[in-house]
């Protein structure tokens, strides 16, 4: 029996890896994470957009692992802040800042903004690179909403983002990723089938 071709998912987050395994369960692919490659070097996220960062990671990890690679980048864009925190969502209050610190900073910057005008969106970009590092496809999904008035500092930043299309707070970054990814999942899945050796 021929073994399934492998797809590297550029993450060390087991939860995210499991989410994608569920989404792609019907495809003939064996999904691996970065922890399956102990010597792989971290790829810096130096892009100015989510698509650029996803592409950098997909290409950078693919050239090291020499297999088909999927990478993503995601975060919040708040209109009243000119699109911030954007690609800096995870580092919004500093490299080592806690979720609570990022929440406090964002809410402080929105303190004079009416809740009704705190429009925002969660953005998720996905890129796929072949084993040589060439980008084969990119896909971007968004989930529109607004920033709620307050948030418990024990919660991750995404949990005070209120999605318009769902009408309730989402429970985790992983849940947000799944919803944003599904928006353009059809062409993404088709391309994975074509790219798998």
Phi and psi restraints in degrees (value plus and minus 20) as a CYANA .aco file:
   2 UNK   PHI     -92.9   -52.9
   2 UNK   PSI     108.2   148.2
   3 UNK   PHI     -86.9   -46.9
   3 UNK   PSI     132.1   172.1
   4 UNK   PHI     -88.3   -48.3
   4 UNK   PSI     122.3   162.3
   5 UNK   PHI     -84.7   -44.7
   5 UNK   PSI     134.9   174.9
   6 UNK   PHI    -120.9   -80.9
   6 UNK   PSI     128.8   168.8
   7 UNK   PHI    -147.9  -107.9
   7 UNK   PSI     101.6   141.6
   8 UNK   PHI    -104.1   -64.1
   8 UNK   PSI     104.0   144.0
   9 UNK   PHI    -118.7   -78.7
   9 UNK   PSI      97.2   137.2
  10 UNK   PHI     -95.8   -55.8
  10 UNK   PSI      52.2    92.2
  11 UNK   PHI    -173.9  -133.9
  11 UNK   PSI     133.7   173.7
  12 UNK   PHI    -126.9   -86.9
  12 UNK   PSI     -15.4    24.6
  13 UNK   PHI    -105.8   -65.8
  13 UNK   PSI      87.7   127.7
  14 UNK   PHI     -83.2   -43.2
  14 UNK   PSI     -53.9   -13.9
  15 UNK   PHI     -83.0   -43.0
  15 UNK   PSI     -65.3   -25.3
  16 UNK   PHI     -83.6   -43.6
  16 UNK   PSI     -60.3   -20.3
  17 UNK   PHI     -81.9   -41.9
  17 UNK   PSI     -61.7   -21.7
  18 UNK   PHI     -86.3   -46.3
  18 UNK   PSI     -58.4   -18.4
  19 UNK   PHI     -78.3   -38.3
  19 UNK   PSI     -66.5   -26.5
  20 UNK   PHI     -90.5   -50.5
  20 UNK   PSI     -53.2   -13.2
  21 UNK   PHI     -81.3   -41.3
  21 UNK   PSI     -58.9   -18.9
  22 UNK   PHI     -87.7   -47.7
  22 UNK   PSI     -64.0   -24.0
  23 UNK   PHI     -83.9   -43.9
  23 UNK   PSI     -53.6   -13.6
  24 UNK   PHI    -130.0   -90.0
  24 UNK   PSI       1.4    41.4
  25 UNK   PHI     -79.8   -39.8
  25 UNK   PSI     -47.7    -7.7
  26 UNK   PHI    -109.7   -69.7
  26 UNK   PSI     -16.6    23.4
  27 UNK   PHI    -115.5   -75.5
  27 UNK   PSI     127.8   167.8
  28 UNK   PHI     -99.4   -59.4
  28 UNK   PSI      42.9    82.9
  29 UNK   PHI    -154.3  -114.3
  29 UNK   PSI     122.1   162.1
  30 UNK   PHI    -121.9   -81.9
  30 UNK   PSI      94.7   134.7
  31 UNK   PHI    -107.7   -67.7
  31 UNK   PSI     109.6   149.6
  32 UNK   PHI    -136.9   -96.9
  32 UNK   PSI     136.8   176.8
  33 UNK   PHI    -133.0   -93.0
  33 UNK   PSI     154.5   194.5
  34 UNK   PHI     -82.1   -42.1
  34 UNK   PSI     -48.2    -8.2
  35 UNK   PHI     -87.4   -47.4
  35 UNK   PSI     -35.0     5.0
  36 UNK   PHI     -98.8   -58.8
  36 UNK   PSI     -24.3    15.7
  37 UNK   PHI    -147.7  -107.7
  37 UNK   PSI      60.9   100.9
  38 UNK   PHI     -78.0   -38.0
  38 UNK   PSI     -46.9    -6.9
  39 UNK   PHI    -117.1   -77.1
  39 UNK   PSI     -17.8    22.2
  40 UNK   PHI     -87.4   -47.4
  40 UNK   PSI     119.7   159.7
  41 UNK   PHI    -113.7   -73.7
  41 UNK   PSI     122.3   162.3
  42 UNK   PHI     -84.4   -44.4
  42 UNK   PSI     115.3   155.3
  43 UNK   PHI    -115.6   -75.6
  43 UNK   PSI     104.6   144.6
  44 UNK   PHI     -88.9   -48.9
  44 UNK   PSI     119.1   159.1
  45 UNK   PHI    -114.3   -74.3
  45 UNK   PSI      64.4   104.4
  46 UNK   PHI    -123.9   -83.9
  46 UNK   PSI     -15.1    24.9
  47 UNK   PHI     -90.9   -50.9
  47 UNK   PSI     141.7   181.7
  48 UNK   PHI    -115.8   -75.8
  48 UNK   PSI     -28.6    11.4
  49 UNK   PHI    -154.2  -114.2
  49 UNK   PSI     145.0   185.0
  50 UNK   PHI     -83.5   -43.5
  50 UNK   PSI     -59.4   -19.4
  51 UNK   PHI     -83.2   -43.2
  51 UNK   PSI     -62.4   -22.4
  52 UNK   PHI     -82.1   -42.1
  52 UNK   PSI     -65.0   -25.0
  53 UNK   PHI     -85.8   -45.8
  53 UNK   PSI     -62.2   -22.2
  54 UNK   PHI     -81.5   -41.5
  54 UNK   PSI     -60.4   -20.4
  55 UNK   PHI     -87.9   -47.9
  55 UNK   PSI     -61.4   -21.4
  56 UNK   PHI     -79.5   -39.5
  56 UNK   PSI     -64.8   -24.8
  57 UNK   PHI     -89.2   -49.2
  57 UNK   PSI     -63.4   -23.4
  58 UNK   PHI     -79.5   -39.5
  58 UNK   PSI     -67.6   -27.6
  59 UNK   PHI     -87.3   -47.3
  59 UNK   PSI     -65.1   -25.1
  60 UNK   PHI     -83.8   -43.8
  60 UNK   PSI     -61.9   -21.9
  61 UNK   PHI     -96.8   -56.8
  61 UNK   PSI     -54.1   -14.1
  62 UNK   PHI     -82.3   -42.3
  62 UNK   PSI     -61.2   -21.2
  63 UNK   PHI     -89.5   -49.5
  63 UNK   PSI     -42.9    -2.9
  64 UNK   PHI    -104.4   -64.4
  64 UNK   PSI     -62.9   -22.9
  65 UNK   PHI    -107.3   -67.3
  65 UNK   PSI     -40.2    -0.2
  66 UNK   PHI      42.2    82.2
  66 UNK   PSI      16.5    56.5
  67 UNK   PHI    -160.7  -120.7
  67 UNK   PSI     144.3   184.3
  68 UNK   PHI     -73.0   -33.0
  68 UNK   PSI     112.0   152.0
  69 UNK   PHI    -154.1  -114.1
  69 UNK   PSI     116.9   156.9
  70 UNK   PHI    -134.9   -94.9
  70 UNK   PSI     113.6   153.6
  71 UNK   PHI    -156.8  -116.8
  71 UNK   PSI     135.2   175.2
  72 UNK   PHI    -154.4  -114.4
  72 UNK   PSI     142.5   182.5
  73 UNK   PHI    -162.8  -122.8
  73 UNK   PSI     121.6   161.6
  74 UNK   PHI    -171.6  -131.6
  74 UNK   PSI     141.5   181.5
  75 UNK   PHI     151.7   191.7
  75 UNK   PSI    -195.5  -155.5
  76 UNK   PHI    -118.1   -78.1
  76 UNK   PSI     122.4   162.4
  77 UNK   PHI    -141.4  -101.4
  77 UNK   PSI      99.9   139.9
  78 UNK   PHI    -128.6   -88.6
  78 UNK   PSI     100.7   140.7
  79 UNK   PHI     -80.1   -40.1
  79 UNK   PSI     -61.6   -21.6
  80 UNK   PHI     -85.9   -45.9
  80 UNK   PSI     -37.2     2.8
  81 UNK   PHI    -127.1   -87.1
  81 UNK   PSI       1.3    41.3
  82 UNK   PHI      46.7    86.7
  82 UNK   PSI       6.0    46.0
  83 UNK   PHI      76.5   116.5
  83 UNK   PSI     -25.6    14.4
  84 UNK   PHI     -91.5   -51.5
  84 UNK   PSI     136.8   176.8
  85 UNK   PHI     -95.5   -55.5
  85 UNK   PSI     -36.2     3.8
  86 UNK   PHI      35.6    75.6
  86 UNK   PSI    -153.1  -113.1
  87 UNK   PHI     -87.2   -47.2
  87 UNK   PSI     -30.2     9.8
  88 UNK   PHI    -115.7   -75.7
  88 UNK   PSI      -6.9    33.1
  89 UNK   PHI     -71.3   -31.3
  89 UNK   PSI     -64.3   -24.3
  90 UNK   PHI     -96.3   -56.3
  90 UNK   PSI     -34.9     5.1
  91 UNK   PHI    -143.3  -103.3
  91 UNK   PSI       2.9    42.9
  92 UNK   PHI     -80.4   -40.4
  92 UNK   PSI     -54.4   -14.4
  93 UNK   PHI    -129.2   -89.2
  93 UNK   PSI      -2.2    37.8
  94 UNK   PHI      99.1   139.1
  94 UNK   PSI     137.6   177.6
  95 UNK   PHI     -77.3   -37.3
  95 UNK   PSI     -61.3   -21.3
  96 UNK   PHI    -121.2   -81.2
  96 UNK   PSI      -7.8    32.2
  97 UNK   PHI     -88.5   -48.5
  97 UNK   PSI     128.3   168.3
  98 UNK   PHI    -102.0   -62.0
  98 UNK   PSI     148.4   188.4
  99 UNK   PHI     -77.1   -37.1
  99 UNK   PSI     -60.9   -20.9
 100 UNK   PHI     -80.6   -40.6
 100 UNK   PSI     -60.2   -20.2
 101 UNK   PHI     -87.1   -47.1
 101 UNK   PSI     -59.0   -19.0
 102 UNK   PHI     -86.3   -46.3
 102 UNK   PSI     -61.3   -21.3
 103 UNK   PHI     -81.9   -41.9
 103 UNK   PSI     -68.2   -28.2
 104 UNK   PHI     -79.3   -39.3
 104 UNK   PSI     -62.5   -22.5
 105 UNK   PHI     -84.1   -44.1
 105 UNK   PSI     -66.0   -26.0
 106 UNK   PHI     -84.5   -44.5
 106 UNK   PSI     -65.5   -25.5
 107 UNK   PHI     -86.2   -46.2
 107 UNK   PSI     -55.7   -15.7
 108 UNK   PHI     -83.3   -43.3
 108 UNK   PSI     -60.4   -20.4
 109 UNK   PHI     -92.0   -52.0
 109 UNK   PSI     -38.1     1.9
 110 UNK   PHI    -124.1   -84.1
 110 UNK   PSI     -12.0    28.0
 111 UNK   PHI     -81.1   -41.1
 111 UNK   PSI     -48.7    -8.7
 112 UNK   PHI    -118.4   -78.4
 112 UNK   PSI     -11.7    28.3
 113 UNK   PHI    -123.0   -83.0
 113 UNK   PSI     107.8   147.8
 114 UNK   PHI     -81.5   -41.5
 114 UNK   PSI     121.7   161.7
 115 UNK   PHI     -75.0   -35.0
 115 UNK   PSI     -58.5   -18.5
 116 UNK   PHI     -82.2   -42.2
 116 UNK   PSI     -44.2    -4.2
 117 UNK   PHI    -126.6   -86.6
 117 UNK   PSI      -8.3    31.7
 118 UNK   PHI    -106.3   -66.3
 118 UNK   PSI      30.3    70.3
 119 UNK   PHI     -87.4   -47.4
 119 UNK   PSI     123.7   163.7
 120 UNK   PHI    -177.0  -137.0
 120 UNK   PSI     153.6   193.6
 121 UNK   PHI    -168.5  -128.5
 121 UNK   PSI     128.1   168.1
 122 UNK   PHI    -115.7   -75.7
 122 UNK   PSI     108.9   148.9
 123 UNK   PHI    -137.0   -97.0
 123 UNK   PSI     116.5   156.5
 124 UNK   PHI    -153.7  -113.7
 124 UNK   PSI     103.4   143.4
 125 UNK   PHI    -132.1   -92.1
 125 UNK   PSI     119.4   159.4
 126 UNK   PHI    -144.5  -104.5
 126 UNK   PSI     117.4   157.4
 127 UNK   PHI    -150.6  -110.6
 127 UNK   PSI     126.3   166.3
 128 UNK   PHI    -143.7  -103.7
 128 UNK   PSI     112.4   152.4
 129 UNK   PHI    -142.7  -102.7
 129 UNK   PSI     127.5   167.5
 130 UNK   PHI     -98.8   -58.8
 130 UNK   PSI    -199.6  -159.6
 131 UNK   PHI     -85.4   -45.4
 131 UNK   PSI     -36.1     3.9
 132 UNK   PHI    -112.5   -72.5
 132 UNK   PSI     -24.9    15.1
 133 UNK   PHI      76.4   116.4
 133 UNK   PSI     -17.2    22.8
 134 UNK   PHI     -97.6   -57.6
 134 UNK   PSI     112.6   152.6
 135 UNK   PHI     -93.2   -53.2
 135 UNK   PSI     107.0   147.0
 136 UNK   PHI    -118.4   -78.4
 136 UNK   PSI     -55.7   -15.7
 137 UNK   PHI    -180.3  -140.3
 137 UNK   PSI     126.9   166.9
 138 UNK   PHI    -149.1  -109.1
 138 UNK   PSI     128.2   168.2
 139 UNK   PHI    -163.1  -123.1
 139 UNK   PSI     120.2   160.2
 140 UNK   PHI    -150.9  -110.9
 140 UNK   PSI     112.4   152.4
 141 UNK   PHI    -142.5  -102.5
 141 UNK   PSI     132.5   172.5
 142 UNK   PHI    -152.9  -112.9
 142 UNK   PSI     132.4   172.4
 143 UNK   PHI    -149.6  -109.6
 143 UNK   PSI      89.3   129.3
 144 UNK   PHI     -98.3   -58.3
 144 UNK   PSI     128.8   168.8
 145 UNK   PHI    -195.1  -155.1
 145 UNK   PSI    -171.0  -131.0
 146 UNK   PHI    -169.7  -129.7
 146 UNK   PSI     144.8   184.8
 147 UNK   PHI    -111.2   -71.2
 147 UNK   PSI     107.8   147.8
 148 UNK   PHI     -90.3   -50.3
 148 UNK   PSI     146.7   186.7
 149 UNK   PHI     -85.0   -45.0
 149 UNK   PSI     -64.5   -24.5
 150 UNK   PHI    -155.7  -115.7
 150 UNK   PSI     148.0   188.0
 151 UNK   PHI    -174.2  -134.2
 151 UNK   PSI     123.7   163.7
 152 UNK   PHI     -86.7   -46.7
 152 UNK   PSI     115.5   155.5
 153 UNK   PHI     -90.3   -50.3
 153 UNK   PSI     -26.6    13.4
 154 UNK   PHI    -103.6   -63.6
 154 UNK   PSI     -29.2    10.8
 155 UNK   PHI    -115.6   -75.6
 155 UNK   PSI     130.8   170.8
 156 UNK   PHI     -89.5   -49.5
 156 UNK   PSI     137.0   177.0
 157 UNK   PHI     -73.2   -33.2
 157 UNK   PSI     -59.9   -19.9
 158 UNK   PHI     -86.3   -46.3
 158 UNK   PSI     -39.1     0.9
 159 UNK   PHI    -100.4   -60.4
 159 UNK   PSI     -17.9    22.1
 160 UNK   PHI    -136.8   -96.8
 160 UNK   PSI      -1.4    38.6
 161 UNK   PHI    -112.6   -72.6
 161 UNK   PSI     105.1   145.1
 162 UNK   PHI    -127.4   -87.4
 162 UNK   PSI      83.7   123.7
 163 UNK   PHI     -90.3   -50.3
 163 UNK   PSI     110.1   150.1
 164 UNK   PHI     -82.3   -42.3
 164 UNK   PSI     -61.0   -21.0
 165 UNK   PHI     -94.7   -54.7
 165 UNK   PSI     -34.6     5.4
 166 UNK   PHI    -132.6   -92.6
 166 UNK   PSI     -53.5   -13.5
 167 UNK   PHI      60.8   100.8
 167 UNK   PSI      -2.9    37.1
 168 UNK   PHI    -176.0  -136.0
 168 UNK   PSI     140.2   180.2
 169 UNK   PHI     -86.9   -46.9
 169 UNK   PSI     120.7   160.7
 170 UNK   PHI    -104.4   -64.4
 170 UNK   PSI     136.9   176.9
 171 UNK   PHI    -108.2   -68.2
 171 UNK   PSI     -41.0    -1.0
 172 UNK   PHI    -184.6  -144.6
 172 UNK   PSI     146.4   186.4
 173 UNK   PHI     -79.4   -39.4
 173 UNK   PSI     -57.7   -17.7
 174 UNK   PHI     -82.8   -42.8
 174 UNK   PSI     -62.0   -22.0
 175 UNK   PHI     -82.9   -42.9
 175 UNK   PSI     -62.0   -22.0
 176 UNK   PHI     -81.0   -41.0
 176 UNK   PSI     -64.2   -24.2
 177 UNK   PHI     -79.9   -39.9
 177 UNK   PSI     -63.0   -23.0
 178 UNK   PHI     -82.3   -42.3
 178 UNK   PSI     -66.3   -26.3
 179 UNK   PHI     -84.1   -44.1
 179 UNK   PSI     -65.6   -25.6
 180 UNK   PHI     -84.7   -44.7
 180 UNK   PSI     -58.9   -18.9
 181 UNK   PHI     -87.7   -47.7
 181 UNK   PSI     -58.4   -18.4
 182 UNK   PHI     -84.3   -44.3
 182 UNK   PSI     -45.1    -5.1
 183 UNK   PHI     -73.5   -33.5
 183 UNK   PSI     -62.1   -22.1
 184 UNK   PHI    -141.3  -101.3
 184 UNK   PSI      15.0    55.0
 185 UNK   PHI     -90.9   -50.9
 185 UNK   PSI     -51.7   -11.7
 186 UNK   PHI     -78.8   -38.8
 186 UNK   PSI     -74.6   -34.6
 187 UNK   PHI     -87.3   -47.3
 187 UNK   PSI     -50.1   -10.1
 188 UNK   PHI     -84.3   -44.3
 188 UNK   PSI     -66.5   -26.5
 189 UNK   PHI     -85.8   -45.8
 189 UNK   PSI     -61.7   -21.7
 190 UNK   PHI     -80.2   -40.2
 190 UNK   PSI     -60.3   -20.3
 191 UNK   PHI     -89.2   -49.2
 191 UNK   PSI     -55.5   -15.5
 192 UNK   PHI     -82.0   -42.0
 192 UNK   PSI     -59.8   -19.8
 193 UNK   PHI     -82.4   -42.4
 193 UNK   PSI     -61.8   -21.8
 194 UNK   PHI     -88.1   -48.1
 194 UNK   PSI     -58.9   -18.9
 195 UNK   PHI     -98.1   -58.1
 195 UNK   PSI     -47.8    -7.8
 196 UNK   PHI     -81.7   -41.7
 196 UNK   PSI     109.4   149.4
